[in-house]
Amino acid sequence: KQPLWVPDSEAPNCMNCQVKFTFTKRRHHCRACGKVFCGSCCKRKCKLQYMEKEARVCTGCYNDINKAQAFERMMSPTGLVPSSSVSSEHSAVPPVEEAQMPGSASSPSLSALLPISALKQPGIEGLCPREQRRVWFADGILPNGEVADTTKLSSGAKRLSQDLSPVNPDLPETHTEDDMLTDVNQKWKEKIDIMTRTEESHPSVPSDNAQQRVSGQSELVPSYESVTLGTEECSPAAEAKTSCSAVDQAAHDVSVSPSSYRALCGVEKCVRRDISLVPDGDNLPPLLLAVGEKGKDPVVEEHPSHQKITSLLGEGGPTPLTFILNANLLVNVKLITCSSERCWCFSTNGLHGLGQAEIVILLQRLPEEDVFPSEMFKLFLEIYKDAMKGRFVRNMENITFTENFLSNKEHGGFLFVSPTFQKLDDQILPDNPFLCGILIHKLEIPWAKVFPIRLMLRLGAEYGAYPTPVVSYRHRKPLFGEIGHTIMNLLVDLRNYQYTLHTIDNLFVHVEMGRSCIKIPLKKYNEIMKVINSSNEHVISIGASFNTEADSHLVCVQNKHGLYHTQAVSATGHPRKVTGASFVVFNGALKTSSGFLAKSSIVEDGLMVQITRETMESLRQALRDKKDFRITCGKMDTEDVKEYVDICWVENEEKTNKGILSPVDGKSIGGTQSEKTPQGRDFEREGKVMKCTEVCYFVKDNELSSAVPHQFAKEIATACSTALCPHLKTLKSNGMNKIGLRVSIDSDMVEYLAGSGGHLLPQNYLNDLDSALIPVIHGGMSDPTTLPVKMELIFFITEHL
């Protein structure tokens, strides 16, 4: 229904910002509410039900319509709302899109190449015939007071600059590098060609105070080459306001998933800078209705009601509900079905910014439970706070509770595991790496602390999932009771947790018919030496990793009488060929008078090998020398079929950083070896913090150089952070809150690439990086023992809370 308009005579001031109207500061009526505003407060356009075309609306009505549309999209069974009724801003663009000409070393953005004029000229087909020509003011208003249709302005202006601007023969020709466009489809290539021609044909540079307003919907594309236009230098103030070339704008045109780290961009504008936005009681934190993309700010419901959340969850749309725990941490929640169980799926988004793996928890939904337990949010905040202090949760680690959790004092905590063979819906998963949290019983805490692989596999056997379920079952009975008699009493401290079994990553124990094999990665030699040097002369005990190479695994089960026995759980359901074990113990107390060369047996979920003292000494020496060793088991002086236990050193074939994509070029960096950040401090500017969370080393032949350049990586991280620190606000505003820096150095080659979201950073950032990085990189070449070096540093931009 058309609203009643407030008469001009009753509105001497803008009804939002209170600015006084003058001959040049004109009145504008909002077509949605009828109130009177200035051009700045009434610059949006959207389609209203009582009008056939898009009309001018105030900022408040625009936000209300946008929010209603976001709710409609979330309530829709398909998750989509056809033919969006809200258009982008037409009379002015957000600050990050306002273009002023950068210095001569920077590449011009498309907006800087458009003709600068107080009047806008329409026409995608060139100039209109004389009788059809129309003009309108820079705020998008026609002389008769109507709102102009400016949707074709950007493309029309670009076409005009190509067709009418004279070619300057002195302008350097711009070439596009083929290797930077290998992943770009033909459509993108054609648009880049158009930009290149535009740069060649339009050398004029606007003055410092000239700003070209362009449509928020204009599509901009990456530009990897700089064009030198004249010799005008850009002042620091102008540089701060410079639009960050076409790559920045291209980031706006990419659809942002709620599980993507980019979804955090702009959230800080909508919420308080508190470390916790989770209210007391059963109230819920702010709800993110729409992520900020295509130049728009996010849409946030600050106080969502339980009734509204229940309705949204009940619809079961394709997208989860996204809650804002703080400006750096989101939690996506969705009601799903997993393993025939209805579950509340929680997945975090933002822990990567602190160097912590994201967390996924699938919590069993209780009957008649309409809304998920908000107590889960406090758990994620505790993980966040611990990560801020450098206390990270890793694979096979745990968090335990001292108080009631989820209304049950028997809920003991969570065991966190890296998913392996479990089937998970990609729609609910965060970016890699992430961990799955499994709810454990209080009586299971000792096993979670000292020997978590036993608990993990026991859960899998109980619920028919290999190797373990990802669903957290509530109010269940414990799978282990009082500790009782177990071989682990000899190997670990199950009471005070003072010592535990030394577990070596990617060490596998294979149990086959007539043969067992302990596979030790060559790169774990130093850890093996620690085990040997810390063990007594009679026993060597080593914890193994979950065996991803086996088709089944030994499981230790405790019966109701407290006794332990062995089962085997299969991954395939077919007859077992290779069974994994969770530990191996070499016991050197076998006497030669026993008549046995050696004995091997399955004990609980591990392998026990009894050998003589002489064989133990030979085994220790073989391990020190990094040599393979075979133990023959069976009776002496008989021709019976013997069994063998082989200790083999193997090349490391672990799939490190599996599924992780580089921010530089969007390609997989699987196989690289990661280490936590070497950076000693964070860099802060205007409330934004830049942090290097890890360094990925590209290794050759699975061997990292003996002289790992930790100090060099730290200097690179510091130099990069120093160079980009002045641009943190602009970078995050343009969706570049995760940045990769790849450095390659050899005796005759030096190269670095910096990018975000799979695209290289714009040239104006690279200029600052050149000044900071080149001296450090050349300094790193002074030590030839560390060459060649190829590494990628990962940076995140977060909010200071």
C-alpha positions in Angstrom: 0.0 0.0 0.0 1.3 3.5 -0.9 2.2 5.4 2.2 1.2 8.9 3.0 3.9 11.4 2.2 5.1 13.8 4.8 4.7 17.3 3.3 7.9 19.2 2.4 6.8 22.1 4.6 6.9 19.8 7.7 10.4 18.5 7.1 13.0 21.3 7.3 15.6 18.6 8.2 16.4 15.1 7.2 14.3 12.8 9.4 17.3 10.5 10.0 20.6 12.5 10.2 18.9 15.9 10.9 20.9 17.7 8.2 19.2 20.9 7.1 17.8 21.0 3.6 19.1 23.8 1.3 19.0 24.6 -2.4 21.7 22.0 -3.0 20.9 19.6 -0.2 17.5 18.4 -1.6 14.6 16.5 -0.1 13.8 12.9 -1.0 10.7 10.9 -0.1 11.0 7.3 0.8 8.5 5.4 -1.3 8.1 2.8 1.4 7.4 4.9 4.5 6.7 8.3 3.0 9.2 10.2 5.3 11.6 12.8 4.0 15.4 12.2 4.0 18.5 13.7 2.4 20.2 12.0 -0.5 22.7 10.1 1.7 19.9 8.6 3.9 17.6 7.8 1.0 19.9 6.3 -1.7 18.7 2.7 -1.9 16.4 1.2 -4.5 14.1 -1.7 -4.2 10.9 -3.1 -5.8 7.7 -2.4 -3.8 4.5 -4.3 -4.2 2.4 -1.2 -5.1 4.8 0.0 -7.8 5.8 -1.7 -11.0 9.4 -0.5 -11.1 12.1 -0.1 -8.5 11.8 3.0 -6.3 13.9 5.0 -3.9 13.7 3.9 -0.3 15.5 5.1 2.9 18.2 3.1 4.5 16.0 1.9 7.4 13.3 0.5 5.1 15.9 -1.0 2.8 17.4 -2.9 5.8 14.0 -4.1 7.0 13.1 -5.3 3.5 16.5 -7.0 3.2 16.1 -8.7 6.6 12.6 -9.9 5.7 13.9 -11.3 2.4 16.7 -13.1 4.3 14.1 -14.7 6.5 12.0 -15.6 3.5 15.1 -17.2 1.9 15.8 -19.2 5.1 12.2 -20.4 5.3 12.0 -21.3 1.7 12.3 -25.1 1.1 14.8 -24.5 -1.6 16.7 -21.9 0.3 16.3 -19.4 -2.6 14.1 -16.5 -3.2 13.4 -15.9 -7.0 14.0 -12.5 -8.5 15.4 -10.6 -5.7 13.4 -7.5 -4.9 16.3 -5.6 -3.5 18.8 -4.0 -5.8 22.2 -2.7 -5.0 22.8 0.9 -4.1 22.5 3.1 -7.1 23.5 6.5 -6.2 26.7 5.8 -4.2 28.9 2.9 -3.6 30.4 1.7 -0.3 33.6 3.4 0.8 35.8 0.5 -0.3 34.5 0.9 -3.9 35.0 4.7 -4.1 37.9 5.1 -6.5 40.7 7.6 -6.3 43.7 7.3 -8.6 46.6 5.5 -6.9 50.2 6.4 -7.5 52.0 5.6 -10.7 53.1 2.1 -9.4 49.5 0.9 -8.9 47.1 -0.5 -11.4 44.0 1.6 -11.9 40.6 0.2 -11.0 37.8 0.1 -13.5 36.0 2.9 -11.7 39.0 5.2 -12.0 38.8 4.8 -15.8 35.2 6.0 -16.1 34.6 9.6 -17.3 34.3 12.0 -14.3 31.3 14.2 -14.5 28.7 15.8 -12.3 26.1 14.5 -14.7 25.6 10.9 -15.6 25.1 9.9 -19.2 23.0 6.8 -20.0 23.1 4.5 -23.0 24.8 1.1 -23.4 24.5 1.5 -27.2 26.5 4.8 -27.2 25.1 8.3 -27.1 21.3 8.5 -27.3 19.6 10.3 -30.2 19.1 14.0 -29.5 15.4 13.7 -28.7 16.1 10.8 -26.3 19.0 12.2 -24.4 18.4 12.7 -20.7 20.5 13.8 -17.8 20.3 13.3 -14.0 22.2 14.5 -11.0 25.0 12.6 -9.4 22.7 11.3 -6.7 20.6 9.6 -9.3 17.6 12.0 -9.4 16.1 13.3 -12.7 15.2 17.0 -12.9 11.5 16.1 -12.5 12.3 14.4 -9.2 12.0 10.8 -10.4 14.6 8.1 -9.7 16.7 7.4 -12.7 17.3 3.8 -13.9 21.1 3.5 -13.7 21.5 -0.2 -14.1 23.1 0.2 -17.4 25.4 3.1 -16.4 28.6 1.1 -15.7 28.6 -0.9 -18.9 27.6 2.1 -20.9 30.4 4.3 -19.5 32.9 1.5 -20.1 31.8 1.2 -23.7 32.0 5.0 -24.1 35.6 5.1 -22.8 36.5 2.5 -25.4 34.7 3.9 -28.3 35.3 7.6 -27.9 38.5 8.1 -26.0 41.5 8.7 -28.2 44.3 6.1 -28.0 47.5 7.5 -26.4 50.5 6.0 -28.3 52.8 6.8 -25.4 50.8 4.6 -23.0 52.7 1.3 -22.2 51.0 -1.7 -23.6 49.6 -4.1 -20.9 50.1 -7.8 -21.3 48.2 -10.5 -19.4 50.3 -13.4 -18.2 49.0 -16.7 -19.4 50.2 -18.7 -16.4 48.1 -16.5 -14.1 44.9 -17.2 -16.1 45.1 -21.0 -16.3 42.2 -21.4 -14.0 40.1 -18.7 -15.5 37.3 -19.6 -17.9 36.9 -17.9 -21.3 34.3 -15.4 -20.1 36.8 -14.1 -17.5 39.5 -13.9 -20.2 37.2 -11.8 -22.4 36.4 -9.4 -19.6 40.1 -9.0 -18.7 40.8 -8.2 -22.4 38.2 -5.5 -22.3 39.8 -4.0 -19.2 43.2 -4.1 -20.8 41.9 -2.3 -23.9 40.2 0.2 -21.6 43.5 0.9 -19.8 45.3 1.4 -23.1 42.8 3.8 -24.5 42.1 6.0 -21.4 45.3 7.4 -19.9 43.7 10.4 -18.2 44.1 10.7 -14.4 41.4 12.3 -12.3 42.3 14.8 -9.7 42.8 13.7 -6.0 39.4 14.9 -5.0 37.5 13.4 -7.9 35.5 10.3 -7.1 33.6 8.3 -9.6 30.4 6.7 -8.4 29.6 3.4 -10.0 26.7 1.0 -9.7 27.2 -1.5 -6.9 26.3 -4.2 -9.4 29.0 -3.5 -11.9 31.1 -6.6 -12.4 34.8 -6.2 -12.0 37.5 -8.6 -12.8 41.1 -9.4 -11.7 43.9 -7.4 -13.1 47.4 -8.8 -12.6 49.4 -6.1 -14.4 50.0 -2.5 -13.5 49.8 0.4 -15.9 51.9 3.5 -15.2 49.7 6.6 -15.8 51.7 9.8 -15.8 53.9 10.6 -12.8 51.3 11.8 -10.3 52.0 10.5 -6.8 49.2 9.6 -4.4 49.2 11.1 -0.9 48.9 8.7 2.1 45.4 9.9 2.7 44.4 9.3 -0.8 46.1 5.9 -0.8 44.0 4.9 2.2 40.9 5.7 0.3 42.0 4.0 -3.0 39.9 1.2 -4.3 41.9 -1.9 -4.3 41.7 -2.7 -8.0 39.6 -5.2 -9.8 40.6 -8.2 -7.7 39.0 -6.6 -4.6 35.8 -6.2 -6.5 35.9 -9.6 -8.0 35.8 -11.0 -4.5 32.4 -9.4 -4.0 30.9 -11.3 -6.9 31.8 -14.8 -5.5 29.0 -16.4 -3.5 30.0 -16.8 0.1 29.1 -20.0 2.1 28.3 -19.7 5.8 31.1 -22.2 6.4 33.7 -20.1 4.5 36.0 -17.9 6.5 35.0 -15.0 4.2 31.6 -15.1 5.9 33.2 -13.3 8.9 33.8 -10.2 6.7 31.6 -7.3 7.8 30.2 -9.0 10.9 32.2 -6.7 13.1 30.0 -3.8 11.8 26.8 -5.4 13.1 27.8 -6.6 16.7 29.6 -5.5 19.8 33.3 -6.1 20.2 32.8 -8.4 23.2 34.5 -11.7 23.4 31.2 -13.3 24.1 27.8 -12.4 22.7 26.1 -15.4 24.2 23.5 -14.0 26.7 22.8 -15.6 30.1 20.1 -18.2 30.5 18.4 -19.7 27.5 18.5 -16.6 25.3 20.3 -16.9 21.9 23.2 -14.9 20.5 22.8 -12.8 17.3 21.7 -14.6 14.2 23.4 -13.9 10.9 20.6 -13.8 8.3 22.7 -13.0 5.3 26.5 -12.9 4.8 28.1 -9.8 3.4 28.8 -10.2 -0.3 28.7 -8.3 -3.5 29.5 -5.1 -1.6 26.6 -5.4 0.9 26.9 -5.5 4.7 25.7 -8.7 6.5 22.1 -8.8 7.8 21.9 -9.6 11.5 19.0 -10.3 13.9 20.4 -9.2 17.3 17.8 -10.9 19.5 16.4 -13.9 17.7 13.4 -15.5 19.5 13.1 -19.2 20.3 9.8 -19.3 18.3 11.5 -18.0 15.2 14.5 -20.3 15.5 12.1 -23.3 16.1 10.3 -22.4 12.9 13.5 -22.0 10.9 14.9 -25.3 12.1 11.7 -27.1 11.4 11.7 -26.0 7.8 15.0 -28.0 7.3 16.3 -25.7 4.6 19.5 -26.4 2.7 21.5 -23.7 4.6 22.2 -23.8 8.4 21.4 -21.1 10.9 24.5 -19.1 11.6 24.9 -17.7 15.1 27.5 -15.0 16.0 29.4 -15.9 19.2 31.7 -12.9 18.7 33.0 -10.9 15.7 35.6 -13.6 15.0 33.5 -16.8 15.6 30.4 -18.1 14.0 28.6 -21.4 14.7 26.4 -23.0 12.0 23.5 -25.1 13.3 21.4 -27.5 11.3 19.0 -30.4 12.1 20.2 -33.4 10.1 19.9 -37.1 9.9 23.1 -39.1 10.5 23.4 -42.9 11.1 19.5 -43.0 11.3 19.7 -40.5 14.2 18.2 -37.0 14.1 21.1 -34.7 15.2 21.8 -31.1 15.9 24.9 -30.4 13.8 27.2 -27.7 15.1 30.1 -26.5 13.0 32.4 -23.6 13.9 33.8 -21.0 11.6 36.5 -18.7 12.8 38.8 -20.9 14.9 41.3 -21.1 12.0 42.0 -17.4 12.6 43.7 -18.5 15.9 45.4 -21.5 14.5 42.9 -24.0 15.9 41.2 -26.6 13.7 37.5 -26.0 13.3 35.1 -28.2 15.4 32.1 -30.2 14.2 29.7 -31.8 16.8 26.7 -33.9 15.8 24.6 -34.0 19.0 21.8 -36.5 19.3 18.4 -34.8 19.3 16.2 -35.8 22.2 12.5 -36.6 21.5 10.3 -33.5 21.6 13.4 -31.3 21.5 12.4 -28.4 19.3 15.5 -26.2 19.8 19.1 -27.2 20.2 20.8 -26.8 23.7 22.4 -23.3 23.7 24.9 -24.6 26.3 26.9 -25.8 23.3 27.8 -22.3 22.5 29.6 -21.9 25.8 31.7 -24.9 24.9 32.8 -23.4 21.6 33.7 -20.1 23.4 35.9 -22.0 25.9 37.7 -23.6 23.0 38.1 -20.1 21.4 39.5 -18.6 24.6 42.0 -21.5 25.1 43.1 -21.0 21.5 43.7 -17.3 22.2 46.2 -18.4 24.9 47.9 -20.9 22.6 46.2 -24.0 24.1 44.9 -25.9 21.0 42.8 -29.0 20.8 44.4 -31.6 18.5 43.5 -35.0 17.1 42.9 -37.6 19.9 42.8 -34.9 22.6 39.9 -34.1 24.9 38.0 -31.6 26.9 36.5 -32.6 30.2 33.8 -31.1 32.4 33.7 -30.6 36.2 30.1 -29.7 36.3 26.8 -30.9 34.8 26.7 -30.6 31.0 23.5 -30.9 29.0 21.5 -31.6 32.2 23.5 -34.7 33.0 26.3 -35.0 35.6 27.5 -38.2 33.8 28.5 -36.4 30.7 32.3 -36.2 31.1 33.5 -34.2 28.1 34.4 -34.6 24.4 37.0 -36.6 22.6 38.2 -35.0 19.4 39.1 -37.1 16.4 40.1 -36.4 12.7 37.5 -37.9 10.4 38.7 -40.8 8.3 36.2 -43.3 6.9 33.1 -41.6 8.2 30.6 -40.3 5.7 29.7 -36.7 6.4 27.5 -34.3 4.4 29.7 -31.7 2.7 27.0 -29.0 3.2 27.5 -29.0 7.0 31.3 -29.1 7.0 33.7 -26.2 7.6 36.9 -25.7 5.6 39.7 -28.2 6.4 41.2 -28.9 8.8 38.5 -29.8 11.3 37.9 -32.2 14.2 34.8 -34.1 15.2 33.9 -34.0 18.9 32.4 -37.1 20.5 30.6 -36.9 23.8 32.1 -39.3 26.4 30.9 -40.6 29.8 32.6 -39.6 33.0 33.9 -43.2 33.6 35.6 -43.0 30.2 37.7 -40.0 31.0 40.8 -42.1 32.1 40.9 -43.8 28.7 40.4 -40.5 26.8 43.4 -39.0 28.7 45.9 -41.8 28.5 44.9 -44.1 25.7 42.2 -42.4 23.5 42.5 -44.8 20.6 41.0 -47.6 22.7 38.0 -45.5 23.6 37.6 -44.3 20.0 37.5 -47.8 18.6 35.3 -49.1 21.4 32.7 -46.5 20.5 32.9 -47.6 16.9 32.3 -51.2 17.9 29.3 -50.3 20.1 27.5 -48.2 17.5 28.5 -50.0 14.3 30.6 -47.2 12.9 34.2 -47.5 11.6 36.5 -46.4 13.2 34.2 -44.4 15.5 30.8 -42.7 15.3 30.6 -39.0 14.8 27.2 -38.8 16.5 27.3 -37.9 20.2 24.8 -40.1 22.1 23.4 -38.4 25.2 22.5 -40.1 28.5 24.1 -43.4 27.5 25.8 -46.0 29.7 29.6 -46.1 29.9 31.5 -48.5 27.8 34.2 -48.9 30.4 33.8 -49.2 34.2 36.3 -49.6 37.0 39.8 -50.0 35.6 40.4 -53.5 36.9 43.2 -55.7 35.6 44.6 -54.6 32.3 48.0 -54.6 30.7 47.7 -50.8 30.5 48.3 -50.7 34.3 51.9 -51.5 33.5 52.3 -49.0 30.7 50.3 -45.9 31.7 49.1 -44.0 34.8 45.4 -44.5 34.9 45.0 -42.7 38.2 46.9 -39.5 38.2 47.7 -39.3 34.4 51.4 -38.6 35.2 52.7 -40.7 32.3 51.2 -42.4 29.3 52.1 -44.6 26.4 54.4 -42.8 23.9 52.3 -42.8 20.7 54.0 -42.1 17.4 52.0 -40.5 14.6 51.7 -42.7 11.4 53.4 -45.7 13.1 51.2 -48.7 12.1 51.0 -52.2 13.5 49.8 -54.8 11.0 48.6 -58.2 12.1 48.3 -60.8 9.3 48.1 -64.5 9.1 51.5 -65.8 10.1 53.1 -62.4 10.1 53.0 -59.1 12.0 54.6 -55.9 10.9 55.5 -52.7 12.7 55.9 -49.9 10.1 58.0 -47.0 11.4 58.1 -43.8 9.4 61.7 -42.7 8.7 61.0 -39.2 9.7 60.0 -40.4 13.2 63.5 -41.7 14.0 64.1 -39.1 16.8 60.9 -40.1 18.5 61.9 -43.7 18.4 65.2 -42.8 20.0 63.3 -41.1 22.8 61.3 -44.2 23.4 64.4 -46.4 23.6 66.3 -44.1 25.8 63.4 -43.7 28.3 62.5 -47.4 28.5 64.0 -49.9 30.9 66.3 -52.7 29.6 63.5 -55.3 29.5 60.6 -53.6 27.9 60.0 -51.4 24.9 56.3 -50.2 24.5 55.0 -48.0 21.7 51.6 -46.7 21.0 50.4 -46.9 17.4 48.2 -44.6 15.3 44.8 -45.7 14.0 45.7 -47.9 11.0 44.2 -46.4 7.9 46.0 -49.0 5.8 44.2 -52.0 7.5 40.7 -53.3 6.6 39.9 -54.0 10.3 41.1 -53.1 13.8 41.5 -54.8 17.1 39.1 -53.5 19.8 39.3 -54.0 23.5 36.0 -54.7 25.2 35.3 -54.7 29.0 32.5 -57.0 30.1 30.1 -56.5 33.0 32.4 -58.4 35.3 35.3 -55.9 34.5 37.3 -58.4 32.5 38.9 -57.3 29.2 38.8 -59.3 26.0 39.6 -58.7 22.3 37.3 -58.2 19.3 37.9 -57.1 15.8 35.8 -54.6 13.9 35.8 -54.6 10.2 35.8 -51.5 7.9 34.3 -53.4 4.9 32.2 -56.2 6.3 34.3 -58.7 4.3 36.8 -61.3 5.7 39.8 -59.6 7.3 43.2 -59.6 5.7 45.1 -56.9 7.5 44.1 -56.0 11.1 45.4 -53.0 12.9 46.6 -53.0 16.5 46.8 -50.1 18.9 50.1 -50.8 20.5 53.1 -53.1 20.5 55.2 -54.3 23.5 58.5 -56.0 23.2 59.2 -57.9 26.4 62.9 -59.1 26.8 62.3 -61.5 29.7 61.9 -64.7 27.7 64.4 -67.3 28.9 66.3 -69.4 26.4 65.5 -72.4 28.6 61.8 -72.0 27.6 62.5 -73.7 24.3 61.1 -70.8 22.3 62.9 -68.4 19.9 60.2 -65.8 20.6 56.5 -65.6 21.2 53.9 -63.2 19.7 50.3 -62.9 20.9 47.3 -60.6 20.8 46.8 -58.9 24.2 43.6 -56.8 24.5 43.9 -54.4 21.4 47.6 -54.7 21.0 50.5 -57.0 20.1 52.8 -58.5 22.7 56.2 -59.9 21.5 58.2 -61.9 24.0 61.9 -62.2 23.1 65.2 -63.1 24.8 67.6 -60.7 26.3 70.0 -61.2 23.3 67.3 -60.5 20.8 66.3 -57.4 22.7 69.8 -56.0 22.4 69.9 -56.8 18.7 66.5 -55.0 18.3 67.7 -51.9 20.1 70.8 -51.7 18.0 68.8 -52.1 14.8 66.5 -49.3 15.8 69.4 -47.1 16.6 70.9 -47.9 13.1 67.6 -47.3 11.4 67.7 -50.9 10.0 64.9 -53.4 9.4 64.7 -56.3 11.9 63.0 -59.7 11.8 61.9 -61.7 14.9 61.2 -65.4 14.3 58.6 -66.8 16.6 58.1 -70.4 17.5 59.8 -73.4 19.2 63.5 -74.1 18.7 64.7 -77.2 16.9 61.4 -78.0 15.2 60.3 -77.7 11.6 56.9 -76.3 12.5 55.6 -73.3 10.5 57.1 -70.2 12.1 55.5 -66.8 12.6 57.4 -63.6 12.0 57.4 -60.1 13.4 59.0 -57.6 11.1 60.1 -54.1 12.1 60.3 -52.0 9.0 61.4 -48.4 8.4 59.2 -46.9 5.7 59.0 -43.7 3.7 56.3 -41.4 5.2 53.2 -41.7 3.0 50.9 -39.8 5.3 48.4 -37.5 3.6 49.3 -34.3 5.4 47.1 -31.2 4.9 44.7 -33.3 2.9 41.8 -31.2 1.4 43.5 -27.9 2.3 43.6 -25.3 -0.5 46.1 -22.5 -0.9 44.8 -19.0 -0.6 47.3 -18.0 -3.2 46.0 -20.0 -6.2 43.2 -22.1 -4.8 45.2 -25.4 -5.5 45.7 -28.2 -3.0 48.7 -28.0 -0.7 48.3 -31.6 0.4 51.6 -33.3 1.2 53.2 -30.2 2.7 54.4 -30.3 6.3 52.9 -27.8 8.6 54.2 -26.1 11.7 52.5 -23.6 13.9 53.3 -19.9 13.5 56.8 -18.8 14.1 55.6 -15.2 14.6 56.3 -13.8 18.0 53.5 -11.1 18.0 50.4 -10.0 16.3 50.1 -6.8 14.3 47.1 -4.5 15.0 45.7 -1.5 13.2 42.3 0.2 13.6 40.9 -2.7 15.6 42.1 -5.3 13.1 44.7 -7.9 13.9 46.9 -9.8 11.5 48.2 -13.2 12.6 50.4 -15.8 10.9 49.0 -19.1 12.1 51.2 -21.7 10.3 53.9 -22.3 7.8 53.6 -25.1 5.2 56.9 -26.4 3.8 56.9 -28.0 0.4 59.2 -30.9 0.8 61.0 -33.1 -1.7 61.2 -36.9 -1.4 59.3 -36.6 1.9 62.3 -35.1 3.5 62.5 -31.7 5.1 65.9 -30.0 5.1 67.8 -30.8 8.2 68.3 -27.0 8.7 64.6 -26.0 8.9 64.6 -22.2 8.4 62.4 -21.3 11.4 64.1 -18.0 11.9 63.8 -17.1 8.2 60.1 -18.0 8.3 59.6 -15.8 11.3 61.3 -12.9 9.6 59.1 -13.4 6.5 56.0 -13.4 8.6 57.0 -10.2 10.4 57.9 -8.4 7.1 54.6 -9.4 5.4 52.5 -8.4 8.4 54.3 -5.0 8.6 53.7 -4.4 4.9 50.0 -5.2 5.0 49.2 -3.8 8.4 48.1 -0.4 7.1 45.7 -2.1 4.7 43.9 -4.5 7.1 40.6 -2.7 7.1 40.5 -2.4 3.3 41.6 -6.0 2.8 38.9 -7.4 5.1 36.2 -5.1 3.7 36.9 -6.7 0.3 36.7 -10.2 1.6 40.4 -10.9 1.9 40.6 -12.0 5.5 42.7 -15.1 4.8 45.9 -14.5 2.9 48.7 -16.8 1.7 52.3 -15.9 1.0 54.3 -18.4 -1.0 58.1 -17.9 -1.0 60.4 -20.0 -3.3 64.2 -19.5 -3.0 67.0 -21.4 -4.8 70.6 -20.4 -5.5 69.6 -18.9 -8.8 65.9 -18.0 -8.3 63.8 -15.9 -5.9 60.1 -15.7 -6.2 57.1 -14.9 -4.0 53.3 -14.9 -4.6 50.7 -13.4 -2.3 47.0 -14.1 -2.7 43.6 -14.6 -1.1 40.7 -16.7 -2.2 42.7 -18.3 -5.0 43.5 -14.9 -6.6 46.7 -12.9 -6.4 46.6 -9.7 -4.4 46.2 -6.4 -6.3 49.3 -4.6 -7.4 49.2 -1.8 -4.8 49.6 -4.3 -2.0 52.4 -6.1 -3.9 54.3 -2.8 -4.1 54.4 -2.6 -0.3 55.3 -6.2 0.0 58.2 -5.7 -2.4 59.7 -3.1 -0.1 59.4 -5.3 3.0 60.0 -8.8 1.7 62.9 -8.4 -0.9 65.6 -7.5 1.7 64.5 -10.4 4.0 64.4 -12.9 1.1 67.8 -11.9 -0.1 69.1 -12.2 3.5 67.7 -15.8 3.6 69.8 -16.7 0.6 73.0 -16.1 2.5 72.9 -19.6 4.1 73.2 -22.1 1.3 72.6 -25.0 3.6 68.9 -24.2 3.8 68.4 -24.0 0.0 66.2 -24.7 -1.8 63.3 -23.4 0.3 59.7 -23.3 -0.7 57.1 -22.5 1.9 53.7 -20.9 2.3 52.7 -18.8 5.2 49.0 -18.5 6.1 47.7 -15.2 7.6 44.3 -14.3 9.1 42.8 -10.9 9.7 40.6 -10.9 12.8 39.0 -8.3 15.1 40.6 -7.1 18.3 38.1 -8.0 21.1 
